[in-house]
Amino acid sequence: MINWDPLLLTFKLAGFTTCLLLIIAIPLSYYLAYSRSRIKPILETLVSMPLVLPPTVLGFYLLVTFSTGHPIGRFFDDALGIRLLFSFPGLVIGSIIYSLPFMVQPLQAGFAALPVSLKEASYVLGKSSLTTMIRVLLPNMKPALLSGIVLAFAHTVGEFGVVLMIGGNIPNSTRVASIAIYDEVEALNYDAANTYSLILFAITFSLLLLVYLFNGGYFKKILP
């Protein structure tokens, strides 16, 4: 009998991470798309680092940062009463950092691809930058938004190295599906590992397929 708790925890983590990433990534992507600041290349590099860093490197530094021996970890523990290591809140923060480029880069490309005339027309009509971004630009970049949301969600679902280092393997708290698969393989329980893997494969494949179909205009061709 399969234990559904790791799967439910995985999708809970991916859902929280994706929602928070959307809030963070929209203004950040907007800034990176239109800014001419000298620090822009540095910010783009920092955002993209999780794409090339081994997960164990990022996981190690997060492990150190989240510990109560570090000022950041101590602040969360003492001032907010939130223990980041081996806890669900720590997994959320770590997942936000690790999946950040998968949300930011599609949105940045979406903003950059929009005609400048959209912004200019909105400003001429007296709209603020915030109103322009929310009511003019974002509705015109739905494919980029969908891509960012799905990629961030799917990437969080597939996390292993980072969540293992900062979350460990605590049932109903930090034992996500990727950790459960690893445990079942170590225990030579290949049937359970295959079930977990097949479920994750089917869900992520379906999500990515929907993105490609939507961005390719397939639904517009079949819907009236």
N, C-alpha and C positions, 0 to 999 in steps of 0.2 A: 504494500500500500504506500503510495507516494505521500510524502509530507508536503503540503501545500504552503506551509509557512514561509520557507525561503523564497518562493515565487511571489507570494503576496508582498513580502518585505521588499523584494527587488523592484516591483512595480510601484510600490509606495515611495521608495527612494527615488526612482526615476521620475515620478510625477512631481514630487516636491522640488527636485533639482531642476527640472525643466521649467516649472513655473517661476522659480526664483531667477533662473538664468535669463528668462525672457525679460524680466524687469530690469536686470542688470545690463543685458546685452543690447537692448534697443538704444538707450542713450549713448552707450559706449560705441556701438557700431555707427551711429549717426555722427559722432565726433570724429571717428577714424575715417569715415567716408568723405567728410567735407573739410576737415582741419588741414591747415598748412603749417602747423606748429613744428618746431624742430624736434620736439619730443615724440612726435607721432611714430617714427620708425622704432623708437625704444618701446613704446606701448604695444605696437604690432608684434614686436619680437617677444615681449613678455606674454602676450595673449597666445601666441603660437607655440610657445615652448612645450606645452604638454603633448603636442603632435610628434615631437622628435625625442623628448626625454624618455628614457626607460621608466616605466611606472614605479619601479623600485626606488629610483632616485627621488622622484617627486614624493613617493610614499614615505621615504626616510625623513625628508625635510619636514613634511607635515607631521610625522611622528614626533620629531623634536619640538616643533612649534606648538603642537597641541598639548604637550606634556605640562604638568604643573610647575616644572622647573624653568619653563620659558615664560617671559612676561605676558605673552598673548594667552597662552593656556591658563596661566595663573589668573589673569583678568576675568576670563570667562568663568572660571571655577569660583573665584572669590566674590566678584561683583555681580555676576549674573546667575550663579548657581548652576552653570552648565558645564558638565565634564565632557570634553571633546574626545578624548581617547576612549576607544572601545565603547562608543555610544552612537545612537542613530543621528543626533545632531552633528557629531563629528563626521559621520559618513556623508551627510548632506553638504557640509562645507567643503570637504575634500572632493566630492563629486562635482560641485560647482566649479572649482578650480580646474579639475581634470577635464571637464567637458566644455569649458568656456569657449575654446576656438571653434567647436562644432556648432555653436550658436552664433558667435560673433561673425565669423567669416562669411556665411551665406547672407546674413543681414547687411553686412558692410558692402558686399557685392550688389545686393539689391538696391541699397541707397545710391550707390555710385552709378548704377545703370539707369536711374530715373532722369528724365529730362530736367535740366536746370530751370526751364520755364515754369514747371510746376511750383517750385519754391518761390520764384519771382512773382508769379501771378498771385500767390497766396499773400505774400508780403505787401503787394500793391493794394490788396483788398483790406489791409490792416490787420491781418492775422499774426499772432505771435509765433515764435519759433516752435514752442511746444504744441500749439494748436495745429500748426502746419505739419509737424511730424506725425501727430496722432490722426488727424482728420483728412490730410491730403496725401502724405507720402506713404504711410503704412498701408492704406487700402489699395494702393497701386503696386504693391510688391508682395502680393499674397503667395506666389511661388517661393520667394526667398524666405518668408516667414514660415511656411509649411516645411521647407527643407531644414531650416534651423531647428524647429521644434522636434521634428522626427529624428534628425541626426543626433541631437543632444539626448533625447529620450533613449534611442537605441544604443548609443555609446555608453550611457549610464547603466543600462541593463547588462551590458557585456563587461563591465569593470571587474577586475580581479586583483591585480597587484596592489593598487592603492588602497582598496577597501580591506584587503587582508592585513596590510601593515598598520593601518590606523584603526581598524574595527575589530580585527581578530575574528573569532568564530564563536560568537555568543548566540545561542538559539533565541529567536523572536526579538533580537535586538540588532545584531550585526551580521548574522549568518544569511547572506544573500544567496541567490541561486548559483552564481559562479563558484562560490565557496562550497556550496553543497555538492556540486558536481565534482570538485576536487576531492572532497571527503569520500564520496562514493567510489571514485576511482581508486583511491588509496586503500579502501576497504574491499576492493575487487568486486564491488557490487555494480556491475556494468549495466544491469537492467535499469536500475534507478538513475544512474548517470545518463543513460541514453534517454530516458523519459524527460528529465530536466532539460537536457540539451535539445531534444526535439521540440519541446514547447517553446524554448527561447528562439530556436531557429525559425520556427513557423511564424511566431509573432513579429520578429524583426524583419523577416523576409516580406511579410504582408505589409508592414508599415513602409518599407522602402519602395515596394512595388507601387503602392498608392501614390507616393511622392512622384515617382517617375511618370505614372499615368496622368496625374494631375498636371504636372509641369509640361508634359508633352501634349496637352490639350485633348487627351483621349476622351475625357468625360464631356467636353464641349461637343464632340462629334456624335456622341450617342444620346445626349440629352437634348430635348427641344429648347 
